[in-house]
Amino acid sequence: MSAKVFVALFSGINVGGNRMVKMAELKSFFESLGFSDVATYVQSGNVVFRAEKGDAAALTAELEAAFEQKWGFASRIMVRDAGWFKRLVKDNPYPEVAGEPTKLHAYALEREPTAEEEKRLADKCTGPERFEIKGDVLYLHAPDGLGKSVFANLIPRTLKVPGTARNWRSVLALLEMASKA
């Protein structure tokens, strides 16, 4: 079986000067675990890598445990394969805003939200934002940007499904890196 390309999305590292992890150290960490073709993208913790065995769930468990052991704090990690990123981009419900990559975000969710969870979130979406959930991805169009979005801050607490967000520029860059790996 040939090695498969995966992307690991870290949450809660290098935000506001807390829980700092250097990308060079993160790359070495992945290599020390036996992964190949390791590449990182921006400081928020995105790693493209090749694994000989394991699926996304097994790799997530392995990485989270090893990461906590090495750095002494937990980071929730979403591992997804290259095919998942291809689908994410293809299924974008807001193609008309894809050209404004800071206003379009994709959240990798730990699981698909229930209809009730999705409705609870929809009830809170009263501003200029709009969102759509497709499987384990939440697409968010925040016309004023994520930083100014009150609704974006409500997503984790309201949805209660762990996830991590990336802007569209990062999504496209990671897809390109995964495709080339």
Beta strands, then each sheet from edge to edge (+ up, - down):
strand 1: 4-11
strand 2: 36-41
strand 3: 46-51
strand 4: 76-81
strand 5: 104-109
strand 6: 130-134
strand 7: 137-141
strand 8: 163-167
sheet 1: 2+ 3- 1+ 4-
sheet 2: 6+ 7- 5+ 8-
end
